[in-house]
Amino acid sequence: MKERLDSYEIKIVLERTIEACRKYGSDSIGVIAHRLDSQRNSEWSNTSNGNCVLVIVRDGQIKTVYLRRSSQTFDLELTRTRVLVDMTKTILRNPITQKTV
């Protein structure tokens, strides 16, 4: 995370991720945790790029943090989680949850 974000952004991402986990559970959740002012890194590079910070939490632990462009799709197939929530309130209107039968 340190190679992609500054210390202030890391603080925001962690606070919003903790808040999302408290509200929606930390078993399997994807969190759109922060929206950057502009895109970081370039397209078609070996590093993630975008203006949104996406955090994947499994079993109460952050497993990965990466950048994604806000113009791209955000869904459960992407995150492979049971819940996807937007803590920035700029991409998704409501959390996306896995439907159980």
C-alpha positions as CSV (number, residue, x, y, z in Angstrom):
1,M,0.0,0.0,0.0
2,K,2.9,2.4,0.7
3,E,4.1,2.3,-2.8
4,R,0.7,3.5,-4.1
5,L,-0.5,5.9,-1.5
6,D,0.8,8.6,0.8
7,S,0.4,8.4,4.6
8,Y,-2.7,10.6,4.7
9,E,-4.4,8.4,2.0
10,I,-3.4,5.2,3.8
11,K,-5.1,6.6,7.0
12,I,-8.3,7.3,5.1
13,V,-8.3,3.9,3.4
14,L,-7.8,2.1,6.7
15,E,-10.5,4.1,8.5
16,R,-13.1,3.5,5.8
17,T,-12.2,-0.2,5.6
18,I,-12.6,-0.7,9.3
19,E,-15.9,1.2,9.2
20,A,-17.1,-1.0,6.3
21,C,-16.1,-4.2,8.1
22,R,-17.9,-3.1,11.3
23,K,-21.1,-2.4,9.3
24,Y,-21.0,-5.3,6.8
25,G,-18.7,-7.9,8.3
26,S,-15.1,-8.8,7.6
27,D,-15.5,-12.4,6.4
28,S,-15.5,-11.5,2.7
29,I,-15.8,-7.9,1.6
30,G,-14.6,-5.6,-1.1
31,V,-14.4,-1.9,-0.1
32,I,-14.1,1.0,-2.5
33,A,-12.2,2.9,0.2
34,H,-11.0,6.1,-1.4
35,R,-11.3,8.1,-4.6
36,L,-8.2,9.9,-5.7
37,D,-8.2,13.3,-7.4
38,S,-6.6,11.8,-10.5
39,Q,-5.5,8.5,-12.0
40,R,-2.3,7.0,-10.6
41,N,0.1,5.0,-12.7
42,S,-0.4,4.5,-16.4
43,E,-2.6,2.1,-18.3
44,W,-1.1,-1.1,-19.6
45,S,1.7,-1.0,-17.0
46,N,2.8,-3.8,-14.7
47,T,1.2,-2.0,-11.7
48,S,-2.4,-1.3,-10.9
49,N,-3.7,2.0,-12.1
50,G,-6.8,4.1,-11.5
51,N,-8.4,6.7,-9.3
52,C,-10.1,4.4,-6.8
53,V,-8.6,2.4,-4.1
54,L,-10.1,-1.0,-3.7
55,V,-9.5,-3.1,-0.6
56,I,-10.2,-6.9,-0.3
57,V,-10.7,-8.2,3.2
58,R,-11.0,-11.9,3.9
59,D,-11.4,-13.5,7.4
60,G,-10.8,-10.1,9.0
61,Q,-7.5,-9.4,7.3
62,I,-6.7,-7.1,4.4
63,K,-5.5,-9.4,1.6
64,T,-4.9,-6.9,-1.2
65,V,-5.2,-3.2,-2.0
66,Y,-5.1,-2.0,-5.6
67,L,-6.1,0.9,-7.8
68,R,-9.0,0.7,-10.3
69,R,-10.4,3.3,-12.7
70,S,-13.9,4.6,-11.7
71,S,-15.0,4.1,-15.4
72,Q,-14.5,0.3,-15.0
73,T,-17.0,-2.2,-13.8
74,F,-17.3,-2.9,-10.0
75,D,-19.0,-6.1,-9.1
76,L,-18.7,-9.3,-7.1
77,E,-17.1,-11.2,-9.9
78,L,-14.3,-8.6,-9.8
79,T,-13.7,-8.8,-6.1
80,R,-14.7,-12.4,-5.6
81,T,-16.3,-11.4,-2.3
82,R,-19.7,-11.8,-0.7
83,V,-20.2,-8.0,-0.3
84,L,-18.9,-5.0,-2.3
85,V,-19.5,-1.6,-0.7
86,D,-18.5,1.9,-1.8
87,M,-17.4,4.0,1.2
88,T,-16.8,7.0,-1.0
89,K,-20.4,7.0,-2.1
90,T,-19.4,8.0,-5.6
91,I,-19.5,4.7,-7.6
92,L,-22.2,2.5,-6.1
93,R,-25.6,3.6,-4.8
94,N,-26.0,0.6,-2.5
95,P,-23.8,-2.3,-1.4
96,I,-23.8,-5.3,-3.7
97,T,-24.4,-8.5,-1.8
98,Q,-24.2,-12.2,-2.8
99,K,-27.7,-13.6,-3.2
100,T,-28.2,-16.8,-1.2
101,V,-30.9,-19.3,-2.1
